[in-house]
Structures are given as C-alpha cells and as structure tokens.
Amino acid sequence: MAARKPKPEPTLFCTAAPPFNKAAADLVLRSSDNVDFHVRRAILAEASPVFEDMLSLPQPPSASSSSAAGSPVVALTEPARTLDALLRLCYPIADPPLASPEDVCNTLEAARKYLMDGPAHTLAAHFAAHAARDPLHLYALACARGWAPEMRVAARASLAHPLPDGRTLPSTPHLDTLSASAYLRLQAYHRACRRVAVALHCYGAPPGAAQRVYFARRARKDAGHLAPWCGEYVERAREALALRPCGATVLAPELAHAFLVEAGAKLPLHERTRMLFDLVHFNAEYAQSVDRAVDEVQLEVYIP
C-alpha cells in the first residue's frame, strides 16, 4: 500500500504592527511575505488612484479572498517592510525612518507603481539626502532601476567626493551591480564638471557696483581691480576643484583656513582682518558661480 502524502502545512499569516492592526479597518493588504495590513479604503483611495479605481470595482464574495474579520484581502507583490513604509507615508502619522538606501528605493518604486504622488515626492527627498552621504551607492541603485532623474541627482551629489579612478575602487557590494558603461558615463560627467569649474576666472567689479567680484568662463582684458591674494587663492581652489568640482569644495573651511594661515602671516594685522572679511564674501560668490557652471553639465543617461 502506497504511503500517504503528508498534507501541506497551511499558510500562516500574521498581522502588521500598529496602526495597521485595527478591527475597524475595512480592507486587508497582504504582503508577499504574508503579513496582513488592515487599512481603511478611504485613506488608500485618496493616496492612490490605482487603489481608488480598483476599490471602485465590484468584488465577488469568496472565502479565500477574505480575512478572518471578513474584510476583503488584496494580495500585493511588495514585502511587508516596503508596505509598512509606504502606508506610513499615506497615513496621518510619523514618517517611517527609511534608514537604508534600499528601503528608500524599494518604497519609492512602490509609490510610483501605485501612482502615490505625495509619498513619491517625500521619498525623492529621502533619496537626495542619502545620495549626499553615499552617492555611488544611490547612483548604482538608480541605474539598476532605470531612473534617469535619480541617476542625475546621485551624480550631482558625487561631485562633493573624489571619484574612484579604477585603481582605488571602494570594496562595496553595490558597485557590483553597476555596469561599466554607467560608471564610464559618471567619469565623463565628472571630467566635464571639472573642466567648467576649474576654468572660471574671477574679476573685480566696475567702480560703483554693489558686487565686488564676479566670475566668468573666459579671461577678459577689463579684469578690474582685485586684491593681490585673489589670484593665488583661486589657484589653490582650482586644485581642490579638480578633485571635487562643486561649490561645497570652495566653502570647505580647511581650504580658506590653510590659505589664511599662510598668506595672512605675511600681512600686518589690519590687512589680515580685511582679507578675512573679503574672503568670506569672495568665497560665497565663488561657490555660487561654481555650482551654476556645473549645473549646466548634464549626465548622459542610457536606459536600454
């Protein structure tokens, strides 16, 4: 007599953490890892036209598509971690922490899938914040998803960091997902930004002008009057901009401090004080000019 096949174990479902566990909810969203989120249709419909259209359709009664409480169940493809973050952005409660770049991108992907404009806008800001801290990681994640705007956000943020040249690539797992062509395009973008940042020339303003210094991409004969130290400082700034072509490089305290210590030592006290005052204003305009120049450079994006 053939042995009986063991019965398959029943699928176990668990309930999500508050506030997605309330009995007053009238809909259950089931994650891909079998976590049930008890939500209110009205909130979901306001947040997402996709859900609004879906919930407007008549749902045939079926025991397999209802929760123990009798609410209809909608099975989704997102895991519980992503759904929890997404729904917290829809509900009038505190935003989720979104501690990792992967959390941000997974949740942003879901927000766009369900056409949730409000959460997507918030998540785009989280993306930019993470990109400022770890631009290569966010660039790789954006490339993997074919997100052109986010590729450019991450590439722009990467200008504040020296770009690894291939001999000094950081040993980080996310770079394994980045194609050679995407990295080469990022290198080309950095080179173009370095060219325009380093090529800026500074000039003294005409007599009577409110602005004492201005910048342009080409040398001019009517350079106006500038303090002797300006040219020397710009040369030092160009060395730093060749590695990090962005306005934040010019504003870095270490650049101005090193220059003030060395150049100021040759000047009497009253001239050092004046140079410090002028350098603050000079740097502010210089940084803005660098940012304006590199903002005109576009990262080339290829999405197959």
C-alpha positions as CSV (number, residue, x, y, z in Angstrom):
1,M,0.0,0.0,0.0
2,A,1.5,3.3,-1.0
3,A,2.3,5.7,1.7
4,R,0.1,8.7,2.1
5,K,1.5,12.0,1.1
6,P,1.7,14.4,4.1
7,K,-0.8,17.2,3.9
8,P,0.8,20.6,3.1
9,E,1.2,22.9,6.0
10,P,-1.4,25.7,6.0
11,T,0.0,29.1,5.1
12,L,0.3,31.3,8.2
13,F,-0.5,34.9,8.1
14,C,0.5,37.5,10.7
15,T,-0.9,40.9,11.4
16,A,1.1,44.0,10.8
17,A,2.2,46.3,13.6
18,P,0.0,49.3,14.7
19,P,-1.7,51.2,13.3
20,F,-2.3,48.5,10.6
21,N,-3.9,46.1,13.0
22,K,-7.2,47.8,13.8
23,A,-10.5,45.9,13.7
24,A,-12.2,49.0,12.3
25,A,-10.3,48.6,9.1
26,D,-12.3,47.6,6.0
27,L,-9.6,46.3,3.8
28,V,-6.5,44.0,4.1
29,L,-3.4,44.4,2.1
30,R,-1.4,41.2,2.2
31,S,2.3,41.5,1.6
32,S,4.4,39.0,-0.4
33,D,5.7,37.5,2.8
34,N,2.2,37.0,4.3
35,V,1.8,40.0,6.6
36,D,-1.7,41.4,6.7
37,F,-2.1,45.2,6.8
38,H,-5.5,46.3,8.0
39,V,-6.2,49.6,6.3
40,R,-9.0,52.0,5.6
41,R,-10.2,52.2,2.0
42,A,-10.9,55.9,2.2
43,I,-7.3,56.7,3.0
44,L,-5.9,54.4,0.4
45,A,-8.2,55.7,-2.3
46,E,-7.2,59.3,-1.5
47,A,-3.5,58.4,-1.7
48,S,-3.5,56.3,-4.8
49,P,-5.7,56.5,-8.0
50,V,-4.7,52.9,-8.7
51,F,-6.3,51.7,-5.5
52,E,-9.2,54.1,-6.0
53,D,-10.0,52.5,-9.3
54,M,-9.5,49.0,-8.0
55,L,-11.7,49.5,-5.0
56,S,-14.5,51.0,-7.1
57,L,-15.0,47.7,-8.9
58,P,-17.5,45.2,-7.5
59,Q,-15.7,42.4,-5.6
60,P,-17.2,38.9,-5.8
61,P,-17.6,37.3,-2.3
62,S,-15.1,34.5,-1.8
63,A,-13.9,32.8,1.4
64,S,-10.4,32.6,0.0
65,S,-10.2,36.4,-0.5
66,S,-11.5,37.5,2.9
67,S,-9.7,37.9,6.2
68,A,-10.8,36.3,9.5
69,A,-12.5,39.6,10.3
70,G,-14.4,39.4,7.0
71,S,-12.6,42.3,5.2
72,P,-11.6,41.7,1.6
73,V,-7.9,40.8,1.0
74,V,-5.8,42.2,-1.7
75,A,-2.5,40.3,-2.3
76,L,0.4,42.6,-3.3
77,T,3.9,41.8,-4.6
78,E,5.7,44.0,-2.1
79,P,7.3,42.7,1.1
80,A,6.0,43.8,4.5
81,R,9.0,46.1,5.1
82,T,8.2,48.1,2.0
83,L,4.4,48.2,2.5
84,D,4.8,49.4,6.1
85,A,7.0,52.3,5.0
86,L,4.7,53.2,2.1
87,L,1.5,53.1,4.2
88,R,3.0,55.2,6.9
89,L,3.6,57.9,4.3
90,C,-0.1,57.7,3.4
91,Y,-1.5,57.8,7.0
92,P,-1.5,60.9,9.2
93,I,1.2,59.5,11.4
94,A,5.0,60.0,11.7
95,D,7.0,59.2,8.6
96,P,9.0,55.9,8.6
97,P,12.7,56.1,9.4
98,L,13.9,54.8,6.0
99,A,17.4,54.2,7.3
100,S,18.9,52.4,4.3
101,P,19.1,53.4,0.6
102,E,17.5,50.1,-0.3
103,D,14.5,51.0,1.9
104,V,14.1,54.3,0.2
105,C,14.4,52.9,-3.4
106,N,12.1,50.0,-2.7
107,T,9.4,52.2,-1.2
108,L,9.8,54.8,-4.0
109,E,9.4,52.1,-6.6
110,A,6.2,51.0,-4.9
111,A,4.9,54.6,-4.6
112,R,5.4,55.1,-8.3
113,K,3.8,51.8,-9.1
114,Y,0.6,52.8,-7.3
115,L,0.8,56.5,-8.5
116,M,1.1,57.9,-5.0
117,D,2.4,61.4,-5.7
118,G,2.6,62.6,-2.1
119,P,4.7,59.7,-0.9
120,A,6.8,59.7,-4.1
121,H,7.7,63.4,-3.5
122,T,8.7,62.7,0.1
123,L,10.8,59.6,-0.9
124,A,12.6,61.6,-3.7
125,A,13.8,64.0,-1.0
126,H,14.9,61.0,1.1
127,F,16.8,59.7,-2.0
128,A,18.6,63.0,-2.4
129,A,19.5,63.0,1.3
130,H,21.0,59.5,1.1
131,A,22.8,60.5,-2.1
132,A,24.6,63.3,-0.4
133,R,26.0,60.8,2.0
134,D,26.7,57.8,-0.3
135,P,26.3,59.0,-3.9
136,L,27.9,55.9,-5.6
137,H,25.5,53.6,-3.8
138,L,22.5,55.6,-4.8
139,Y,23.8,56.0,-8.3
140,A,24.0,52.2,-8.6
141,L,20.5,51.7,-7.2
142,A,19.1,54.3,-9.6
143,C,20.9,52.8,-12.6
144,A,19.6,49.3,-11.7
145,R,16.0,50.7,-11.8
146,G,16.5,52.9,-14.9
147,W,15.7,56.1,-13.0
148,A,17.2,58.9,-15.1
149,P,16.3,61.8,-12.7
150,E,17.7,59.9,-9.7
151,M,20.8,59.0,-11.6
152,R,21.4,62.7,-12.2
153,V,20.7,63.6,-8.5
154,A,23.2,61.0,-7.4
155,A,25.8,62.0,-10.0
156,R,25.5,65.7,-8.9
157,A,25.9,64.7,-5.3
158,S,29.0,62.6,-6.2
159,L,30.8,65.8,-7.2
160,A,31.4,66.5,-3.5
161,H,33.6,63.4,-3.3
162,P,36.7,62.4,-5.3
163,L,35.6,59.8,-7.9
164,P,37.5,56.5,-7.6
165,D,39.6,56.1,-10.8
166,G,39.6,52.3,-11.0
167,R,42.8,51.8,-9.1
168,T,41.2,52.9,-5.8
169,L,37.6,51.5,-6.2
170,P,36.0,51.0,-2.8
171,S,35.2,47.4,-1.9
172,T,31.4,47.9,-1.6
173,P,28.9,45.3,-2.8
174,H,26.6,47.8,-4.5
175,L,29.2,48.6,-7.1
176,D,29.0,45.0,-8.4
177,T,25.6,45.9,-9.8
178,L,26.8,48.9,-11.7
179,S,27.6,48.4,-15.3
180,A,30.9,49.5,-16.8
181,S,29.1,51.9,-19.2
182,A,27.2,53.5,-16.4
183,Y,30.4,54.1,-14.5
184,L,32.2,55.4,-17.5
185,R,29.4,57.9,-18.1
186,L,29.8,59.0,-14.5
187,Q,33.5,59.5,-15.0
188,A,32.8,61.5,-18.2
189,Y,30.4,63.7,-16.2
190,H,33.0,64.4,-13.5
191,R,35.6,65.3,-16.2
192,A,33.2,67.8,-17.8
193,C,32.3,69.3,-14.4
194,R,36.0,69.6,-13.5
195,R,36.7,71.5,-16.7
196,V,34.0,74.1,-16.2
197,A,34.7,74.5,-12.5
198,V,38.5,74.9,-13.0
199,A,38.0,77.2,-16.0
200,L,36.2,80.0,-14.0
201,H,38.1,83.3,-13.9
202,C,37.4,86.0,-11.3
203,Y,37.3,89.7,-11.9
204,G,36.9,92.9,-9.9
205,A,33.6,94.7,-10.3
206,P,33.4,98.0,-12.0
207,P,33.5,101.1,-9.8
208,G,30.2,101.7,-8.0
209,A,28.9,98.2,-8.5
210,A,27.3,96.6,-5.5
211,Q,29.1,93.3,-6.2
212,R,32.8,93.4,-5.7
213,V,33.8,90.3,-7.6
214,Y,32.3,88.2,-10.3
215,F,33.2,85.1,-12.3
216,A,33.2,84.1,-16.0
217,R,34.4,81.2,-18.1
218,R,36.7,83.2,-20.3
219,A,39.6,85.5,-19.5
220,R,38.9,89.2,-20.1
221,K,41.1,92.2,-20.5
222,D,39.0,94.5,-18.4
223,A,39.5,92.4,-15.3
224,G,39.1,95.3,-12.9
225,H,40.8,95.7,-9.6
226,L,41.2,92.7,-7.3
227,A,43.2,92.2,-4.2
228,P,46.6,90.5,-5.0
229,W,45.7,87.5,-2.9
230,C,42.6,86.6,-5.1
231,G,44.6,85.1,-7.9
232,E,46.6,83.0,-5.5
233,Y,43.5,81.8,-3.7
234,V,41.7,80.9,-6.9
235,E,44.7,78.8,-8.0
236,R,44.6,76.8,-4.7
237,A,40.8,76.4,-5.1
238,R,41.3,75.0,-8.6
239,E,43.5,72.3,-7.2
240,A,40.7,71.3,-4.9
241,L,38.0,71.6,-7.6
242,A,40.0,69.3,-9.8
243,L,39.0,66.5,-7.3
244,R,35.6,67.8,-6.1
245,P,34.1,70.1,-8.7
246,C,31.3,71.7,-6.7
247,G,30.6,74.9,-4.7
248,A,30.9,73.0,-1.4
249,T,34.6,72.5,-2.1
250,V,35.2,76.2,-2.2
251,L,33.2,76.7,1.0
252,A,35.1,73.9,2.9
253,P,36.7,75.6,6.0
254,E,40.0,73.8,5.5
255,L,40.7,75.5,2.2
256,A,40.2,79.0,3.4
257,H,41.9,78.3,6.8
258,A,45.1,77.0,5.2
259,F,45.3,79.9,2.9
260,L,44.6,82.5,5.6
261,V,47.3,81.0,7.8
262,E,50.0,81.0,5.1
263,A,49.1,84.2,3.2
264,G,48.0,86.1,6.3
265,A,51.3,85.6,8.0
266,K,52.9,88.0,5.5
267,L,50.4,90.8,6.2
268,P,50.0,93.3,9.1
269,L,47.1,92.7,11.4
270,H,44.7,95.2,9.9
271,E,45.2,93.8,6.4
272,R,44.7,90.2,7.6
273,T,41.4,91.3,9.2
274,R,40.4,92.9,5.9
275,M,41.4,89.8,3.9
276,L,39.3,87.6,6.2
277,F,36.3,89.7,5.7
278,D,36.7,89.9,1.9
279,L,37.4,86.2,1.6
280,V,34.1,85.3,3.2
281,H,32.2,87.3,0.6
282,F,34.5,86.2,-2.2
283,N,34.0,82.6,-1.4
284,A,30.2,82.9,-1.3
285,E,30.2,84.3,-4.8
286,Y,32.8,81.8,-6.0
287,A,30.9,78.8,-4.7
288,Q,27.6,80.0,-6.3
289,S,29.5,80.5,-9.6
290,V,30.9,77.0,-9.5
291,D,27.5,75.5,-8.8
292,R,25.9,77.5,-11.6
293,A,28.6,76.2,-14.0
294,V,28.4,72.6,-13.1
295,D,24.6,72.7,-13.1
296,E,24.7,73.3,-16.8
297,V,26.6,70.0,-17.3
298,Q,24.2,67.0,-17.9
299,L,25.0,63.4,-17.1
300,E,24.5,61.2,-20.2
301,V,21.9,58.6,-19.4
302,Y,21.3,55.4,-21.3
303,I,18.3,53.2,-20.4
304,P,18.0,50.1,-22.5
